Amino acid sequence: MARRQNKFVKRGEILEIRIQDYAFGGKGIGRLKSEHGEFVIFVPNTLPGQHVKAQVKKLSKTYAECKLLEVLTGSEDEIEMPYQAIPGAPYIQLPIEKQHDYKKQSTLELFRRIGKVQHIETLFDEFIGSPGTFHYRNKMEYAFSAIGYDHELKTDVDEFTLGFKKRGTWWCGDDLKRDSGLFDKQVEDNLKLIKDYCQNTDLAPWHGPKKEGFFRYLVVRKSYKTDQLLFNLVTTSYDLPEFNLPQFADFLISLFGDRVAGLLHTTNDETGDRTIATTGAVELVYGEDKITEELLGLQFEISIKSFFQTNPRSAEKLYTKVIEYALERKDTIDHNIVLDLFCGTGTIGQILASKSDNAQIVGVDIVESAIENARENAERNGIEGVKFFAADVGKFLREHPEYNGKIQTIILDPARAGIAPKTLKKIIDLGAERMVYVSCNPATQARDIDLLAQAGYECKKFSLVDQFPHTAHIESVVLLERA
C-alpha cells in the first residue's frame, strides 16, 4: 500500500470534489478541509462550479494533482451545445467571454508571480479573440482502436472505433459520431461512414495493449483558402496487400467530391503511439501531397508533416500583433539585421520583411524540414531580404559572431519549454535594443522574462491571443526593451 504523505488523500485514490477556482493552464482548484487544515486539489480541464470525479496522481504535503475521470455535474455557467463532447474541447460549453476572462486573469497572475512583473495590469495591451470560435482547426488526427467505451455500462468493451481516446486513457477509443465543433463539419459528420468502410474490410483496428492491428490513424488537413482536404491513412504493413488504397481514395471522393486534394498512405509498424513513424514510408495514393494556405496575403504550401499554425485566421491576428510591436520603432528594423529565432517555417520573418525597408531578416530553427519550407515559401512569395539557417539556436549564435553588435531587434518564438538558460544568455549577450517574445506557454515565458529583467530588459507591453477556443491554451506576445 502506498505510504500516506498527508492526512487527506493517498496516491491512486479516486475523489469526488467540487471545483471552486481556476488556475493558469486550465487547472481547476478544489479544497478539502478538516481539523488538520486545508488541502488543495488541482484537476486539469475543469471549471469552477463543476462536481468531478478525479484520481490522485501526484502528492505533496499541501496539495495533490489529479487526473480528471468524469464531470459528474456541470457548472451553472455552462450552456448546451449542438456538438459531440470530446476531450480536446473541455470548455466548449462555457461562453467564450467567460473563457477569455479565465485565461486573462490567470495569465496576469502568472506574470505577477513567476515573471515578477510589477503593475502588470497597466502593461496589458489587448485580448485578441479567435475570429472563428467554432470549426477553426485546420488539422485533426482521428485514432482507430479495438477497444471502445460503452457510455451506458460505463466500461470499456471490444469494438471497432474511430475518433478520439476516451478522457484519461491511452488504450480506449471513443467513436466520433458527429461534428465536434472544432474541425470541418462535413468531415466529422461523415467520419462514421469512413469507420464503417474500414470495418467492413474485416481488417483489425489498432489494439493498444497488444500493440497489434492494421488501421491506426486517419489524419486530415484543411486549407481555409481553397477549402480542400488532404488525407493521410496510417496503417501497419502486415495486412496491406488486403487493403485497396485506390478504392479507398474513390470512397473519399464519393463523400467529399473535389474537396479531396489528395490521399497519402503512411506505414507505421512501430509500437509507439505516433502518426508518423521514424522508419515508416509515406506514399502518395491519389492527387497532390500538399495543400495551399494563405496568411496575410502570403502563400504557403503545407505537406502532411509540415508544422503550420492550427488556427490560421487567429494566427493572422497573432502575427499582426507581433509585427505591430516590432515596427513600433522602425529605426531598429529598417536597414538593420533582425534575428528571428525559433522561426519554424519563417512566417513572421517573411511578413516583417514584406513590411520593412531593406531589413535583413535572419531566421534560425533546428528543424531542417521547417527551414526548407521557409526557403521555398519565401521564394514562392518573392520575399527578399530573408536568410534561413537550420541550426540549434545556441550553436548558431556561437558560430556566427559576425552578428554580434549588429542586431537591434530579436523575434523569439520558442517551443512550450521556453528558452534554455545557456541559450538565453547568448541571446542577451547580443545586446539587442528590443525583443518581441511570442509564446504558446506563458508559464515558461514568464520565467524567461524574469531572467531578461535581471539582464536589463523591461517589459513594455503585452497582449494575449486566443488561438485555441474551448481549451486552456493561450498565446502571449511581449515587447521588451533594454532599460
N, C-alpha and C positions, 0 to 999 in steps of 0.2 A: 504494500500500500504506500502511496506517495506520502512523504513527510509533510505534514501541515505546516505551512510557513507563516500562517496568521490565524486569527481566531474567527475568521469569517467564511472563507471558501478554500477548496483544495483544487489542484490541477486536475483537469478532466471532468470536474463536476458540471452538471447542467443546471442552469439557473433560469428562472422566470423573473424578469425585472422590468420596471417601468423606467423609460429614458426621460431624464429631466433637462439636460443641457446638451449643447452641441460644441465640439472642439474641432480644430482645423483637421482637414483630411477626411471629414465625414464620420468622425468618431462620436457616437452618442455617449452620453455620460449618465450612468445610473449610480445610486448610492445605497449602501447597506448600513444601517445604524443599529447599535446595541449598547450595552453597558460598557463595551470595550472602546467605543468611539464610532467614527465614521470611516467607511471603506468605499473607495471609488471603483466602479466597474466601467471599463471602456468597451463599447461594442461598435465596430465599424458598420457603416451603411445603415445607420438608424437615425431616428428623428425624435426630438422632444415630444412627449405625448404618446409614443408607441409603447406597447407592452410586448416584450420579445422573449424568445427562448434562445439562450446562448450557452456555449460551452467554454469553460475556463481553459486558456492555453498558456498564459504566462502570468507569473505571480511575483509580487513584491510585498513588503510589509504593509504598504498603504494603498495599493491598487492592484487590479487584475485586468489583463487584456483577454478578451473573449472573441470567439468566432460566432457570428450570427447563424443560427439554425433556422429560425422561423419568426415572422412577425405575427404575433397572436392577435393583437388589436392595433388598428391604425391610429394615427394622430388625428385630432379633430381638425387640424389644418389641411389634411389630405382631401382630395376630391376624386370622383370617379373618372376613369379614363377609358377610351374605347380600345385600348391596346393590350396585348398579352404581356403580362408582367415577366421581366427577365432580370437576372442578377446584375447585368450591366447597366441597368437604369433604376437604381434603388429609390430615387426620389421623383419618379415620373408623376406620381400622384400629388406632389407638392406644387402649388402655384409657383411659376417661375420667379415672381417678385420675391417670394419668401426664400427661394433657393439663393437668390442674389444677396439677400440680407445676411443669411447664414455664412455665405462664402466671404463676403466683405468683412464682417465683424470678426470672424475667426482669423482671417489673414492679417488684419490690422493688429490683433492681439499677438500674433506670431512675430510680426516685425518689432513690436514693443519688447517682447520677452526674449527672443533669440537674437534679433538684429540690433537690439538696444538703440533703436531709432527714437529719438525724443520728439514729442509733439507730432506723432505720425499722422494724426487726422489732418493737420494743416498741410501736409505734403501730398495728401491724396488728390489725384487729378480727376479720374473718372472711372466708373464701372461700365464696361462695354459688353452688352449682351450679345448673344449669337443672333444674327439676322434670321435664322431659322431655328425655332425651338424644337421642332419635330422633323424627322426624316432628313437629318443634317449630315449623317455619316456617309463617307464615300468608299468605305471598305467594311466588310463583315466576314468573319470566319465562323462557319457552322460545322459542328462536330458530329460525326457518326458515333453511335455507341450501341453495344449489345446489351447494355443494362440501362433500363429506363426507370422512371419513378411513377408509381401509382398514387395520384393525389387523394383518392378516396381511402385507400388502405394505408396511406402514409408510409409506404415502404418501397424499396427497390425491387424490380421484377426483371425477368429476362424478356427483352423485347427490342426490336429494331427501332432506333430513334435517330432523328436528325434535328439538331437545334443547338442548345447550349448545355453546359454542365449544370446540374442542379446546384443551387447555392450551398457552399460548404463542402462539396465533394469533388473528387477528381475522377472517379470511376463511373459516376451515374449521369446519364444523359436525360434531357427533358425536351420533348418534341416542341418545336416552334410551329404552331398551327395557324397563326395569323400574324398580321402586322404588329411589330413591337414598338413602332413609333420612332425608331432610331434610324433605320436604313430605308431602302427602297420598298414602298408598299407592294408593288406588283411582284417583286421577287419574294417577299416574305409571305404574301398570301398564296403563292404557288409552291412554297417550299414543301408542303405536304405531298404535292404531286410528284416532285423530284424524289422525295423519300419513297413513295410508292413504286416509282420506276426502278429505283435501285433495289428495293426489297424484292420485287418480282423477278430479279435475276437469280435469286437464291444464293447470292454471294454474301458472305457474312460481314457485318459492320465490325469495327474495331472493339475488342474486348480488353479494357484497360488492365484489369488484374492479371489476365492470362497473356497479355501482350501478343495477341494474335487477331486475325481478321483481315478483310480486304479493304472495305471503304473506311477512310479516315477523316477527311475534311472536304468541304466544299467552300472555297474562298471566292468572294465576288468583289470586284472593284467597279466603281461607277464614276463616270465623268459627268459633272454638272453642266459642262459646256455643251457636250454632244448628246447627253442622255444615254450613252452607250454603256454596255456591261461587258466586263472581262471576267470569265470564269476560270477557275483552276480546281480540277478534281484531284485530290490527293489520295492515293491508294498504295497498298503494298504490291509487290511484283508477283507474288506466288500464283494468284488466280487471274492474272492479267490477260492471258490468252482467251479466257472465257468471257471477257467483257468487251463489247463492241463500242469503242470510243467514238468513231464517226457517227454511229447510230445515236449515241448519247448527245452528240452535238446537234443532230437533226431534231432530237426531242426538245432541247433547249430553244432552238429556233421556232419550233411549233408553239412554245409558250410565250416567247418574248420577241419573236419576229426579227426585224432588222436592228433591234436594240443590242443584239448579240454581236459584239465586236470580235470576240474570239473565245476559243476554248483551249486551255492548256491542261496537260496531264503531268502530275508530279509523282514520281515513285519514291516512297519513303518506307524503307524496311527497318529503320531504326526503332528502338523501343522507347526512346524519348518522345514526349508529347509535344511535337512541333510540327507546324505545317510544312516547312521547308527543311528537308534533311540535308546535312552537310555532305552526304555521299550520294544523294538521290539525283536522278536525271529529270529534267524538265523538257517536255515535248510539246510542240505546237500541233494541235489536232485540227483546228479549224480557224480561219480568219487571221486576225492580227494578234501579235503578242504584246501590244501596247495600246493605251488609250491616251487621248489628249485632254489636258485640263488647262484652264486659264486663270491666272491670278493677276489682278491689277493690270490687265492688258498684255501680260507676258504669257507665252505659250510653253507648256511643259508636257513632255511625253512621259507617261508613267507605265512602268512594267509591273508585273505581278509582285516582284520583290522590292521595288523602289520604296524608299521612305518618302511619304508625302503627307502633308497635313490632312488629318482625318475629316476636318470640318472646313472645307476650302473657303466658304463665304465668311466664316468667322476669322479664318487665317488672314483674309484681306484686311479685316479690321485690326488684327494684331500687328501685321506688317506696316500698316498705315501709321499706327501709333509709334512703332519703332523708328520709322523714317522721320516722323514729326519730331521726335526727341533728338535724333541725330542731326537734323537740319536746323535746329534752333540756333546753332552757331555755325553758319555756313562757312565762316572763315576757317574753321577747323576741318572742313570737308573738302571744299573746292581747292584744286591744285595741291592736294595733300594725299598722303597714304592713309587709308582706313583699313584696319585689321578686323576681319570678320572671322572670329574664332568659333569652332564647333559649327561650321557653316552648313553642314548637310549638303543638300543639292544646290546651295548657293542662291536661294530665292531672295533673301534680304539684300545680299551684296549686289545682285543684278538690279533690283528695284532702286537701290541707292545710287548705283552708277548711272541709271537712266534719268535720275532727277538732280544730279550734281554736275558741276562744271569742271571737267578734266580731273576728277578724282581718280586715284589708283586704288582699287579695292583688291585686297589680298585675302582670299578665303582659304581656311585650313580646316581639314577634318580627317580623322583617322580612317574613315570608311572609304576604301578606294572606289567602290561602285558608286557611292554618292558623289564623289568628286568627278568621276567620268560623266555622270548625269549632269552635273553642274556645268562642265565644259560644253557638253552637247547642247544644253538648253541656252547657254549664253550665245553660242554660235547661231542657233536657230532664231533667237530673238534679236540678233545683230547688236548685242551689247558689247561695247568696247570698254577698255579700262578695267578689266577684271582678270585676275590670275588666281588659279586654284591649285592648292597643293594637298596631296594625300600624305598626311604625316600626323604623328602624335603631336598635340599642341605644344607640350613641354619641350620635346625634342626639336620641333621646328623653331621655337624661339631661341634655343641654344645654338642651332646650326645656321641661323640666318642673322648674324649680328649686324648686317647692313641696315636692318630696320630700326636699330636702337637710336633713340633720339629723333626719329623722323615721323613718328606716329602720334597724332594728336587725338584721334578718336578710335575707340575699340568697341566693336559689337561682340557681345558674349551671348551665346545661346547653348549652354551645356545640357547634357543629359540629366535625368532626375537626380543623380547622385551629386550634382553640383561640380565644383572645380576642385581638383586635388590641391592640397596646400602648397606643394612644391611648384605646381604649375601656376597657381595664383600669385606666388611670389615673383615668378618670372614675368608675369603679366604686369605686376606692379612696377617691376624694375624698368619696364619700357618707358615709364614716365609720361604716359598719355594724359592730356588735359581732361578728357571726358570719356565716360564709358556708358554704353546703353546695354543693360543686362536684362536679357529675356529669360524667363524660366517657366518650366512646366511643374516645378516643385518649389513653391515659395519657402518651404522649411529649410532646404539646403541653400537657397538664395539668401535668406535672412542670415544664416551662419556666415556666408561669404561676405555679405555687406558689413557685418561686424568687423571682419578681418580687414576689409578695404578701408573702413573708417579709421582703424588703428594706423593704416598707412597714409592717411591724409585725404581720403576720398569721402566727400559728403553727399548724402542722398538729397537730391534737389526736388524730385517729384516721382510719383509712380502711379500706374494705372493697373486695373485688373480687367482681364478679357475672359469671358465665359466661352471657352472652346467646346465644352462638353456638358450641355444641359442635362439635368437629371442624374448627374454623378457628383462626386465630391471634388473633382478636379477643377483647378483654376490656373490660368496663366497670368504672370505678372511681368510688367515692364518697368524697369527702374532707371532713372537718369542719375548718374553720379558725376561730380566734378571735383577736381583736385582743389582743396581749400588753399 
